């Protein structure tokens, strides 16, 4: 799964190229893009989802119908609409199936101006995928939203893939490129340890010496995405997960048990509304941090993991003002929660 929101075409291409060329069977992979709203990068002349579809080789000229679903938005933004595209992406010797979910928003959002139409955040994108996989595990009894039904239709009837067979879900940021052996390493760790429900990879900077702004981020990135996780792994008490590169266990088969798509996990993750200052600052530190806490609370006998050999590279922001804004939000949230 690749959540997207206004990344440049070059950055996106490096991300899905690295995932498509990963040393794992193409028939057991599915590239799932979730575009968070109708956004556009400052470096491109077209919307992000249009660039993705063109790069993937999507050739259908007819636009798919808008499908409704219940989002994490509040009040009038609670109901959201999305389109689903699917096909096969061919690069080199690889032919990988893909699906693209584009959150368009209610028609009145396009005329009102202000916020990006359809934008509901990364957490909403993850709940779309988690909720869809949870509904698929019991199709006869679970009720689906129109969007979830369309996802199942595209996956099962168009691509010929049974979504109930997906056992692991790799979530990477749109600006993160991975090594070819990342998927194999993470799957191997989760297969060896039946009590592990999620495992993070090691993220390194892709442009550490581009300018002074990127150099200032090297040490904080090392402390956050490697040193802290390595220390928790040594103590065998990993309490956090890396938001940019993490693999979740969807279900375990001995016995059959829902893991990251358990209804308790979905309820706990979806109920984290920013209605109070404390919840807002907790979410500012990273929505995946909330998910780690919910996973451990829902599965007390399970634990999280960290694999230092599963390496991914993230493109650091080169603009000092963007760095200053993100660091200000992070420091303010950490100070308040302390």
GIFEN-V945866 format. One record per backbone hydrogen bond with DSSP energy under -0.5 kcal/mol. CO is the residue of the C=O (numbers start at 1). NH is the residue of the N-H. E is the energy in kcal/mol with one decimal. If there is no record, write none. Layout:
co:CO nh:NH e:E
co:CO nh:NH e:E
//
This chain:
co:1 nh:172 e:-2.2
co:2 nh:34 e:-1.8
co:3 nh:174 e:-0.7
co:4 nh:36 e:-3.1
co:8 nh:12 e:-2.2
co:9 nh:13 e:-2.3
co:10 nh:14 e:-1.9
co:11 nh:15 e:-1.6
co:12 nh:16 e:-2.4
co:13 nh:17 e:-1.9
co:14 nh:18 e:-1.6
co:15 nh:19 e:-1.7
co:16 nh:20 e:-2.3
co:17 nh:21 e:-1.9
co:19 nh:22 e:-1.0
co:22 nh:24 e:-2.7
co:25 nh:28 e:-1.1
co:26 nh:29 e:-1.4
co:29 nh:97 e:-0.5
co:30 nh:32 e:-0.7
co:31 nh:33 e:-0.6
co:31 nh:99 e:-2.6
co:32 nh:2 e:-2.9
co:33 nh:35 e:-0.5
co:33 nh:101 e:-3.3
co:34 nh:4 e:-2.6
co:34 nh:36 e:-0.6
co:35 nh:37 e:-1.9
co:35 nh:103 e:-2.3
co:37 nh:39 e:-1.4
co:39 nh:48 e:-2.6
co:41 nh:44 e:-1.1
co:47 nh:51 e:-2.0
co:48 nh:52 e:-2.1
co:49 nh:53 e:-2.3
co:50 nh:54 e:-2.2
co:51 nh:55 e:-2.2
co:52 nh:56 e:-2.2
co:53 nh:57 e:-0.8
co:53 nh:58 e:-2.5
co:67 nh:82 e:-2.3
co:68 nh:147 e:-1.6
co:69 nh:71 e:-0.7
co:69 nh:80 e:-2.4
co:74 nh:77 e:-2.0
co:75 nh:78 e:-1.5
co:78 nh:71 e:-3.0
co:80 nh:69 e:-2.1
co:81 nh:104 e:-1.8
co:81 nh:105 e:-1.9
co:82 nh:67 e:-3.3
co:83 nh:102 e:-2.5
co:85 nh:100 e:-2.8
co:87 nh:98 e:-2.6
co:88 nh:90 e:-0.6
co:89 nh:91 e:-0.5
co:89 nh:96 e:-2.7
co:91 nh:94 e:-2.1
co:94 nh:91 e:-2.2
co:96 nh:89 e:-3.6
co:97 nh:31 e:-2.5
co:98 nh:87 e:-1.8
co:99 nh:33 e:-2.7
co:100 nh:85 e:-2.6
co:100 nh:102 e:-0.6
co:101 nh:35 e:-3.2
co:101 nh:103 e:-0.6
co:102 nh:83 e:-2.2
co:102 nh:104 e:-0.8
co:106 nh:109 e:-2.1
co:106 nh:110 e:-0.6
co:107 nh:110 e:-0.9
co:107 nh:111 e:-0.6
co:108 nh:112 e:-1.4
co:109 nh:113 e:-0.9
co:113 nh:115 e:-0.9
co:116 nh:119 e:-1.6
co:117 nh:38 e:-2.1
co:121 nh:125 e:-1.4
co:122 nh:126 e:-2.3
co:123 nh:127 e:-2.2
co:124 nh:128 e:-1.8
co:125 nh:129 e:-1.5
co:126 nh:130 e:-2.9
co:127 nh:131 e:-2.9
co:128 nh:132 e:-1.9
co:129 nh:133 e:-2.3
co:130 nh:134 e:-2.1
co:131 nh:135 e:-2.2
co:132 nh:136 e:-1.8
co:133 nh:137 e:-0.9
co:134 nh:137 e:-0.5
co:135 nh:138 e:-1.2
co:136 nh:139 e:-0.7
co:138 nh:141 e:-0.6
co:138 nh:142 e:-2.4
co:145 nh:149 e:-2.5
co:146 nh:150 e:-2.0
co:147 nh:151 e:-2.3
co:148 nh:152 e:-2.2
co:149 nh:153 e:-2.4
co:150 nh:154 e:-2.7
co:151 nh:155 e:-2.3
co:152 nh:156 e:-3.0
co:153 nh:157 e:-2.0
co:153 nh:158 e:-1.2
co:154 nh:159 e:-2.2
co:155 nh:161 e:-2.9
co:161 nh:163 e:-0.8
co:162 nh:165 e:-2.0
co:163 nh:166 e:-1.1
co:165 nh:167 e:-0.5
co:167 nh:250 e:-2.8
co:167 nh:251 e:-0.8
co:169 nh:171 e:-0.6
co:169 nh:248 e:-3.1
co:170 nh:172 e:-0.6
co:171 nh:246 e:-2.0
co:172 nh:3 e:-0.6
co:173 nh:176 e:-1.6
co:175 nh:315 e:-1.7
co:177 nh:313 e:-3.6
co:179 nh:182 e:-1.3
co:180 nh:23 e:-2.3
co:181 nh:185 e:-2.2
co:182 nh:186 e:-2.4
co:183 nh:187 e:-2.4
co:184 nh:188 e:-2.4
co:185 nh:189 e:-1.9
co:186 nh:190 e:-2.1
co:187 nh:191 e:-2.3
co:188 nh:192 e:-2.0
co:189 nh:193 e:-1.5
co:192 nh:194 e:-0.6
co:193 nh:196 e:-1.4
co:195 nh:197 e:-0.5
co:195 nh:303 e:-2.1
co:197 nh:249 e:-2.8
co:198 nh:305 e:-1.6
co:199 nh:247 e:-2.7
co:200 nh:307 e:-2.7
co:201 nh:203 e:-0.7
co:202 nh:312 e:-2.6
co:204 nh:314 e:-2.6
co:207 nh:210 e:-1.1
co:211 nh:215 e:-1.8
co:212 nh:216 e:-1.8
co:214 nh:217 e:-0.9
co:215 nh:218 e:-1.0
co:215 nh:219 e:-0.5
co:217 nh:221 e:-2.0
co:218 nh:222 e:-2.2
co:219 nh:223 e:-2.4
co:220 nh:224 e:-2.3
co:221 nh:225 e:-2.7
co:222 nh:226 e:-1.4
co:222 nh:227 e:-2.8
co:223 nh:228 e:-1.9
co:225 nh:203 e:-0.5
co:226 nh:230 e:-3.0
co:227 nh:231 e:-2.2
co:228 nh:232 e:-2.1
co:229 nh:233 e:-2.2
co:230 nh:234 e:-2.1
co:231 nh:235 e:-1.6
co:232 nh:237 e:-2.5
co:233 nh:236 e:-1.0
co:237 nh:239 e:-0.6
co:238 nh:304 e:-0.7
co:244 nh:173 e:-1.7
co:245 nh:201 e:-2.5
co:246 nh:171 e:-3.1
co:247 nh:199 e:-2.2
co:248 nh:169 e:-2.5
co:248 nh:250 e:-0.7
co:249 nh:260 e:-2.1
co:250 nh:259 e:-2.5
co:250 nh:261 e:-0.8
co:252 nh:257 e:-2.3
co:255 nh:254 e:-1.1
co:257 nh:252 e:-2.4
co:259 nh:262 e:-1.4
co:262 nh:265 e:-0.7
co:262 nh:266 e:-2.2
co:263 nh:267 e:-2.4
co:264 nh:268 e:-2.2
co:265 nh:269 e:-2.5
co:266 nh:270 e:-2.2
co:267 nh:271 e:-1.7
co:269 nh:272 e:-0.6
co:271 nh:273 e:-2.6
co:273 nh:275 e:-2.0
co:276 nh:280 e:-2.2
co:277 nh:281 e:-2.3
co:278 nh:282 e:-2.1
co:279 nh:283 e:-2.2
co:280 nh:284 e:-1.6
co:281 nh:285 e:-1.1
co:283 nh:286 e:-1.2
co:286 nh:289 e:-0.8
co:286 nh:290 e:-0.9
co:287 nh:291 e:-1.5
co:288 nh:292 e:-2.1
co:289 nh:293 e:-1.7
co:290 nh:294 e:-2.3
co:291 nh:295 e:-2.6
co:292 nh:296 e:-2.0
co:293 nh:297 e:-2.1
co:294 nh:298 e:-2.3
co:295 nh:299 e:-1.9
co:299 nh:302 e:-1.9
co:303 nh:197 e:-2.0
co:303 nh:198 e:-0.6
co:305 nh:200 e:-2.1
co:306 nh:308 e:-0.6
co:307 nh:202 e:-0.5
co:307 nh:310 e:-0.9
co:309 nh:311 e:-1.1
co:310 nh:202 e:-3.2
co:311 nh:179 e:-2.2
co:312 nh:204 e:-3.1
co:313 nh:177 e:-2.9
co:314 nh:206 e:-3.0
co:314 nh:207 e:-0.5
co:314 nh:316 e:-0.7
co:318 nh:320 e:-0.5
co:319 nh:323 e:-1.9
co:320 nh:324 e:-2.7
co:321 nh:325 e:-2.2
co:322 nh:326 e:-2.1
co:323 nh:327 e:-2.4
co:324 nh:328 e:-2.2
co:325 nh:329 e:-2.0
co:326 nh:330 e:-2.1
co:327 nh:331 e:-2.8
co:328 nh:332 e:-2.2
co:329 nh:333 e:-2.2
co:330 nh:334 e:-2.6
co:331 nh:335 e:-2.6
co:332 nh:336 e:-2.1
co:333 nh:337 e:-2.4
co:334 nh:338 e:-1.7
//
